[in-house]
């Protein structure tokens, strides 16, 4: 049906999030060279209860309640040892992490007199992840030449289930080597060559197979069979420093295997379905330029320009019946067409120091159009503001942020396949305001040395599976 449909959809509901974090840090400096042992124990709990009603009229009339209860708990232990011997540095550490994520979701349909639970849209999802990791690195300097060699190994066990039925357990051990080389040239010039291998693990709604019906024309659900994606990165950097200015230029190449991307398919009821798959391989090659300027004692400016070429390889795969949850696709065979394009982004960040205890930050950023799995996402501009005030010798801090001051952070995407073409546009309701109070009982110093070797990015998605907008 190529005709246009016009209908109204009223969403009404409530959401009650609760976030609790606790952390105990211990530091021991055990010699005059700066050697230390840093240990942390962390606990976090996030609960989020959502209850929404969807009333749709004019097309496929419905009256539904969607109820979701999320309960996520994380325990983590980290210990990092740094041993300095003259110009030599040895770093070693361990990281043990356990996550338990529960998501209980259901849908109720109104039958004319009462709401009745839809048996096909009930999902009690459970996700457990155990991570055991250790790393070792050695660094030194020979005159103008500096180097650091490291290796991180991690063993991960993942168990997840839906409605009491366990999905196949996934367990894997992977090594993540790192190499950092640098050479100091005369007049504050330096050249660096870096090699890293990293992991991005799927979490949250990307794994939860529950069918989210908040948009009746585009139902989304996760894929519990996802594997992690692995990123290999090679970077060549040049840095030039002056008294109040720093310039750096980088050439980089990133190659990603088992890329996790969302994709869409049409079912026999003409409803678009969105889920996730390890689709293909992806590569990026580009150049990044960063200029840091101290304009005055109370103001500094950092400007970044990133130019890159992006290529997505073609791939074909079949939809698993266990993933679809009763949905019948028009074609169970999915083809992802390969594509390549040039994109760029720019960012300017100004930092203000009004007083020693009162600071501010204004950030403007633009990202051009870029490739997505089945099409293209248009570019956008955004402007953010942050203010921070500290009290009582920096023990108490108040932070006020305004995200997207101009309400310009809209999402526009065109998706095309063999069976449909979709234009999607999402405009935010307005700027997002946030006020945060933080009280520090200790010295607040955190040691992050070595912890990033091979670790995955901080995937700050919620249980809906909606990804944050890519960093600039």
Residue pairs with C-beta under 8 A, 6 or more apart in sequence:
1 270
5 58
5 59
6 58
6 59
7 56
7 57
7 58
7 59
7 60
8 56
8 57
8 58
9 54
9 55
9 56
9 216
10 54
10 55
10 56
11 52
11 53
11 54
11 214
12 52
12 53
12 55
13 50
13 51
13 52
13 53
13 66
14 50
14 51
14 52
15 48
15 49
15 50
15 51
16 47
16 48
16 49
16 50
17 46
17 47
17 48
18 45
18 46
18 47
18 48
19 44
19 45
19 46
19 47
20 43
20 44
20 45
20 46
21 42
21 43
21 44
21 45
22 42
22 43
22 44
23 40
23 41
23 42
23 43
24 40
24 41
25 38
25 39
25 40
25 442
25 445
25 446
26 38
26 39
26 40
27 36
27 37
27 38
27 39
27 445
27 447
28 36
28 37
28 38
29 35
29 36
30 36
30 37
31 84
33 84
33 85
33 86
34 82
34 84
35 82
35 83
35 84
36 81
36 82
36 447
37 79
37 80
37 81
37 82
38 78
38 79
38 80
38 82
38 447
38 449
39 77
39 78
39 79
39 80
40 76
40 77
40 78
40 79
40 446
41 76
41 77
42 74
42 75
42 76
42 77
42 78
43 73
43 74
43 75
43 76
44 72
44 73
44 74
45 71
45 72
45 73
45 74
46 70
46 71
46 72
47 69
47 70
47 71
47 72
48 68
48 69
48 70
48 462
48 463
49 68
49 69
49 70
50 66
50 67
50 68
50 69
50 70
51 65
51 66
51 67
51 68
52 65
52 66
52 214
53 63
53 64
53 65
53 66
54 62
54 63
54 64
54 65
54 66
54 213
54 214
54 216
55 62
55 63
56 62
56 63
56 216
60 216
62 109
62 110
62 216
63 109
63 110
64 107
64 108
64 109
64 110
64 118
64 213
65 107
65 108
65 115
66 105
66 106
66 107
66 108
66 212
66 213
66 214
67 105
67 106
67 107
67 108
68 103
68 104
68 105
68 210
68 463
69 102
69 103
69 104
69 105
70 101
70 102
70 103
70 463
71 101
71 102
71 103
72 99
72 100
72 101
72 102
72 463
73 99
73 100
73 101
74 97
74 98
74 99
74 100
75 97
75 98
76 95
76 96
76 97
76 98
77 94
77 95
77 96
77 97
78 93
78 94
78 95
78 451
79 93
79 94
80 91
80 92
80 93
80 447
80 449
80 450
80 451
81 90
81 91
81 92
81 93
82 89
82 90
82 91
82 447
82 449
83 89
83 90
83 91
87 140
87 141
88 138
88 139
88 140
89 138
89 139
89 140
89 148
90 136
90 137
90 138
91 135
91 136
91 137
91 138
91 139
91 150
91 449
91 450
92 134
92 135
92 136
92 137
92 450
93 134
93 135
93 449
93 450
93 451
94 133
94 134
95 131
95 132
95 133
95 134
95 135
95 154
95 451
96 131
96 132
96 133
97 129
97 130
97 131
97 133
98 128
98 129
98 130
98 131
99 127
99 128
99 129
100 126
100 127
100 128
101 125
101 126
101 127
101 128
101 203
101 204
101 463
102 125
102 126
102 127
103 123
103 124
103 125
103 126
103 127
103 208
103 210
103 463
104 123
104 124
104 125
105 121
105 122
105 123
105 124
105 125
105 210
106 117
106 118
106 121
106 122
106 123
107 117
107 118
107 121
107 122
107 213
108 115
108 116
108 117
108 118
109 115
109 116
109 118
110 116
120 325
120 326
121 210
121 211
121 213
122 163
123 162
123 163
123 208
123 209
123 210
123 211
124 162
124 163
124 164
125 160
125 161
125 162
125 208
125 209
125 210
126 159
126 160
126 161
127 158
127 159
127 160
127 203
127 207
127 208
128 158
128 159
128 160
129 156
129 157
129 158
129 159
129 201
130 156
130 157
130 158
131 154
131 155
131 156
132 154
132 155
132 156
133 152
133 153
133 154
133 155
133 454
133 455
134 152
134 153
134 154
135 150
135 151
135 152
135 153
135 450
135 451
135 453
135 454
136 150
136 151
137 148
137 149
137 150
137 151
137 178
137 450
137 453
138 148
138 149
138 150
139 146
139 147
139 148
139 149
139 180
140 146
140 147
141 147
144 183
144 184
144 185
145 181
145 182
145 183
145 184
146 180
146 181
146 182
146 183
146 184
147 179
147 180
147 181
147 182
148 178
148 179
148 180
149 177
149 178
149 179
149 180
150 177
150 178
150 179
150 180
150 450
150 453
151 175
151 176
151 177
151 178
151 453
152 175
152 176
152 178
152 450
152 453
152 454
152 455
153 173
153 174
153 175
153 176
154 173
154 174
154 176
154 199
154 454
155 171
155 172
155 173
156 170
156 171
156 172
156 173
156 201
157 169
157 170
157 171
158 169
158 170
158 171
159 166
159 167
159 169
160 166
160 167
160 207
160 224
161 167
162 209
162 210
162 224
167 224
167 225
168 225
170 227
172 228
174 199
174 230
174 454
175 197
175 454
176 196
176 197
176 198
176 199
176 453
176 454
177 195
177 196
177 197
178 194
178 195
178 196
178 197
178 453
178 454
179 193
179 194
179 195
179 196
180 192
180 193
180 194
181 192
181 193
181 194
182 190
182 191
182 192
182 193
183 190
183 191
183 192
184 190
185 191
188 240
188 241
188 242
189 238
189 239
189 240
190 238
190 239
190 240
190 241
191 236
191 237
191 238
191 239
192 235
192 236
192 237
192 238
192 239
193 235
193 236
193 237
194 233
194 234
194 235
194 237
195 233
195 234
195 235
196 232
196 233
196 453
196 454
197 230
197 231
197 232
197 233
197 454
198 230
198 231
198 233
198 454
198 455
198 456
198 457
199 228
199 229
199 230
199 231
199 454
199 455
199 456
200 228
200 229
200 230
200 231
200 260
200 456
200 457
200 459
201 228
201 456
201 459
202 226
202 227
202 228
202 260
202 276
203 459
203 461
204 222
204 459
204 461
204 462
204 463
204 464
204 465
205 212
205 220
205 222
205 461
205 462
205 463
205 464
205 465
205 466
206 222
206 223
206 226
206 260
206 276
206 461
206 465
207 222
207 223
207 224
207 226
208 221
208 222
208 224
208 463
208 465
209 221
209 222
209 223
209 224
209 323
209 325
210 221
210 222
211 219
211 220
211 221
211 325
211 327
212 219
212 220
212 221
212 464
212 465
213 219
216 271
217 271
217 272
218 264
218 271
218 272
218 273
218 274
219 271
219 272
219 273
219 274
219 327
220 273
220 274
220 275
220 464
220 465
221 273
221 274
221 275
221 323
221 325
222 275
222 276
222 465
223 275
223 276
223 277
223 323
224 323
225 320
225 323
226 260
226 276
226 277
226 278
227 258
227 278
228 258
228 456
229 256
229 257
229 258
229 259
229 260
229 278
230 256
230 257
230 258
231 254
231 255
231 256
232 254
232 255
232 256
232 257
233 252
233 253
233 254
233 255
234 252
234 253
234 254
235 250
235 251
235 252
235 253
236 250
236 251
236 252
237 248
237 249
237 250
238 248
238 249
238 250
239 246
239 247
239 248
240 246
240 247
240 248
241 247
244 293
244 294
245 291
245 292
245 293
245 294
246 290
246 291
246 292
247 289
247 290
247 291
247 292
248 289
248 290
249 287
249 288
249 289
249 290
250 287
250 288
250 289
250 290
251 286
251 287
252 284
252 285
252 286
252 287
252 288
253 283
253 284
253 285
254 283
254 284
254 285
255 281
255 282
255 283
256 281
256 282
256 283
257 281
258 278
259 278
259 279
259 280
259 281
259 282
259 312
260 276
260 277
260 278
260 279
261 276
261 277
261 279
261 280
261 372
261 373
262 274
262 275
262 276
262 373
262 467
263 274
263 275
263 276
263 277
263 279
263 334
263 336
263 373
263 374
264 272
264 273
264 274
264 374
264 415
264 417
264 420
264 422
265 272
265 273
265 319
265 329
265 330
265 331
265 334
265 417
265 419
266 272
266 273
266 329
266 330
266 417
266 419
266 420
267 273
267 327
267 328
267 329
267 330
268 328
268 329
268 330
272 420
272 422
273 327
273 329
275 323
276 465
277 317
277 334
279 315
279 317
279 336
279 373
280 312
280 313
280 314
280 315
280 336
280 338
281 313
282 310
282 311
282 312
282 313
283 310
283 311
284 308
284 309
284 310
284 311
285 308
285 309
286 306
286 307
286 308
286 309
287 306
287 307
287 308
288 304
288 305
288 306
288 307
289 304
289 305
289 306
290 302
290 303
290 304
291 302
291 303
291 304
292 300
292 301
292 302
293 300
293 301
293 302
293 303
294 300
295 301
297 353
298 352
298 353
298 354
299 350
299 351
299 352
299 353
300 350
300 351
301 348
301 349
301 350
301 351
302 348
302 349
302 350
302 351
303 346
303 347
303 348
303 349
304 345
304 346
304 347
304 348
304 349
304 472
305 344
305 345
305 346
306 344
306 345
306 346
306 472
307 342
307 344
308 342
308 343
308 344
309 340
309 341
309 342
310 340
310 341
310 342
310 343
310 370
310 371
311 338
311 339
311 340
312 336
312 338
312 339
312 340
312 371
312 373
313 338
314 335
314 336
314 337
314 338
315 335
315 336
315 338
316 333
316 334
316 335
316 336
317 333
317 334
318 332
318 333
318 334
319 329
319 332
319 333
319 334
330 419
331 418
331 419
334 417
335 417
335 418
336 373
336 374
337 374
339 371
340 371
341 369
341 370
341 371
341 376
343 367
343 368
343 369
343 370
343 371
344 368
345 365
345 366
345 367
345 368
345 472
346 365
346 366
346 472
347 363
347 364
347 365
347 366
347 472
348 363
348 364
348 365
349 361
349 362
349 363
349 364
350 361
350 362
350 363
351 359
351 360
351 361
352 359
352 360
352 361
352 362
353 359
354 360
357 389
357 390
357 391
357 394
358 387
358 388
358 389
358 390
359 387
359 388
360 385
360 386
360 387
360 388
361 385
361 386
361 387
362 383
362 384
362 385
362 386
363 383
363 384
363 385
363 386
364 381
364 382
364 383
365 381
365 382
365 383
365 384
365 472
366 379
366 380
366 381
366 382
367 379
367 380
367 470
367 472
368 379
369 376
369 377
369 378
369 379
370 376
370 377
370 379
371 377
372 413
372 415
374 415
374 416
374 417
375 413
375 414
375 415
375 416
376 413
376 414
377 411
377 412
377 413
378 412
378 413
380 408
380 409
380 410
380 411
380 412
381 406
381 408
382 403
382 404
382 406
382 408
382 409
383 404
383 405
383 406
383 408
384 401
384 402
384 403
384 404
384 405
385 401
385 402
385 405
386 399
386 400
386 401
386 402
387 399
387 400
387 401
388 397
388 398
388 399
388 400
389 397
389 398
390 396
390 397
390 398
391 397
391 398
394 440
394 444
395 439
395 440
395 441
396 437
396 438
396 439
396 440
397 437
397 438
397 440
398 435
398 436
398 437
399 434
399 435
399 436
399 437
399 438
400 433
400 434
400 435
400 436
401 433
401 434
401 436
402 431
402 432
402 433
403 409
403 431
403 432
403 433
403 434
404 428
404 431
404 432
405 431
406 431
407 427
407 428
407 430
407 431
409 428
409 469
410 425
410 426
410 427
410 428
411 424
411 425
411 426
411 469
412 423
412 424
412 425
412 426
413 423
413 424
413 425
414 421
414 422
414 423
414 424
415 421
415 422
415 424
416 422
459 467
460 468
461 467
461 468
